């Protein structure tokens, strides 16, 4: 498992997984905001990482071709994702209208159930997550065999854990910046634009 070729495969999986995860997206914007507010950070980061792990495992296990061939499933997820992202973008715009209600150092507050529902929606109502994790990573993992393929998958999963926990807990380093309501207004405006852009990209 720890032979040089397997370590190389694991490193490749880590780098490719990181390149797909580290991007301005709905899920990352949500985790960043929760991290700044210190709300349910550990649980949400764990859910995001485990969700990625599940999808990556499915891809490495050979389900990529099945997902890619189901136009109906992709279509349903696309329109559900479009509706969810649009609504969440409107909510972010509403928050930006009255940013004074938010405090960066605020902890607790907010329903864990609602946060989990939003987190899971950002993850599983985004068709691109299936294409990136199940189809793309799964397809590339097909170039490896046996232990090397497993190492590739583990590397990609490790990238997800490192990124989400780094983003969630690293967000508090920006706390001094977000002591001002104007900073929250800018953040929520950016989040709204990201949501609307992703929604448009899904249907176009």
N, C-alpha and C positions, 0 to 999 in steps of 0.2 A: 504493500500500500504506500510505503514511504520511499520507494525507489525513486531515483532521479526523474525518470519519465513521468511518474505519477505526480511528483511535486511540480513539475513543469505544467502538467495538465491542470493541477489545482490552481496554480498561479494564473494560467490563462482564463480559467473560469472566474476567478476573482476579478481580474481586470476587465473582462467583458461584462460581467454582472455589474460592476461598479459603473462602467460607461453607460449602461442602460438605465441605471437607477438614479445616478446623479444628474438630474436635469430639473428645470423649473416645471413642476407639474402640480396637479391638484393635490395629490397625496402628500408631496413634500411641503407644499404651502400650508396644508392643514397641520402637519406635525410641527412645523416651525412655529406656527401661531400657538399651538397647545404648549410647546416648550417654553415660549415666552411667558405664557400665563401660568406655567407649572401646574397644568391640569391633566391628571391621569397619564403622565408622560410615559412611565414604565409600561403600563398596560398597552397603550396605543402603539408604542414602538415595537413591543413584543408581537402584537397582532399583525402589524405590517410585515415584520420580518418572517413570522411564521407563515403568513399568507403567501409571501414570495417563495418560501421554502417549499410549500405544498405545490405551487404551480411549477417551480423549477423541477421538483421531483417527478411531476407528471410529464414534463417535457423530456427529461432525461430517460424516463421510463418508456418513452415511445408514443405518447399521446398527441404529439405535435401535429402529425399528419391528420389525425381525426378532427382536431379543432380547426385546422386550416381548411378542411373540406366541407365544414358545416356553415354554409352561407346564411342559413336561417338563424342559427345561434348567434353568429357575429352580428347579424342585422338587428336582432332583438336587443342585444347588449348595447349596440351603438345608439339606438333611439332612447333606451332607458338611461344611458350615460349622458346623452344630450340633454334630456329633461332635468336630470339631477344636477349637472354642472351649471345649467342656466339658472336654476332656482338658487343654488348656493352662491352663484355670482351676484344675484340680486340681493341676497342676504348680506354679503360682504359690502355691497354698495350702501345698504342701509346702515351698517355699522360705521362706515366711513363718514356718513352724514353726521353722526353723533359720537365721535371718537373719545370724548371725555369720559364716557362710561367705563372705559377699559383702563386697567392699571397693570403694568408689566409684571410687577411683583406679586400680583394676586395669585393665591394658591387655593386649591379646593374649588368649590363652586362648580356649577355646570353638572349636568347629569352624566354619569359614566355611560349609561345606556345610550343616550343620545350621541355621545362622542364615539362610542363603538359603532353605532349604526352608520354615522357619517364616515368613519374610517373604513368600514367594510364596503360601503358604497363607492368610495373613491377607488378602492382596490378592485372590486369585482364588477363594477359597472363601466369599466374602462376597457374597451376591446384591445387597446394597445398593450395592456399588461399580458394578455394571452399571446399576442403575437411576439412580444419581446421575450417572455419567460418560457412559455410552452413551445412555441413554434421555433423562434430563432435560437435560443439557448439549447432547446431540445435537438434541433437540427444539427447544430455545430457539435454537440456532444456525440452525435453519431459518428464523428470522425475518430473517436477514441473507442477503445475496447476494454472490457473487463474493469480492473481496478482503476485504470486511467480515466475511464468514463465516470466512475463514481467520484474520483478526486476532482474532476472538472465540475461536477454538480455541487460538491461540498464547497469548492472555492467560490462558486457563484452565490451560494446560500450565505457563506461567511461575509461576502461583500454587502449583502442586504442587511445583515445584523449590525455590521460596523457602521454602515451609513445611517440607518434609522436611529440607532441609539446615539450616535455622534451628533446627528441633527437635533434630536429631541433635547438632549442634555446640554449640547453646545449652544443652543439658542439663548440660554440665560446669560451668556457672555455679552449679548447685545442689550442686556437689560438697561444699562444707563442711557442708551440711545432711545429706548422706548419709554422713558420716564415722561416724555412729552406727548400730549394727545395728538399733535400734528404727525408724529412718527407712526402712530397707529392708523391715522387717516391714510398715509401713504401706503403702509403695508396692506390695508384692506382694499385700497384702490388697485394695487398691483395684483392682489389675489383675485379680485373681481375680473380684471382684464385677462388673467391667466385662465380663469374658469370659462369666460366667454370665448376666448381664443381656442381652447381645447374643445369646447362644445361645437364650434363652427368647423374645426378640423375633423371632428368625428363624422359629420354629415357630408362634408365636402370631399 
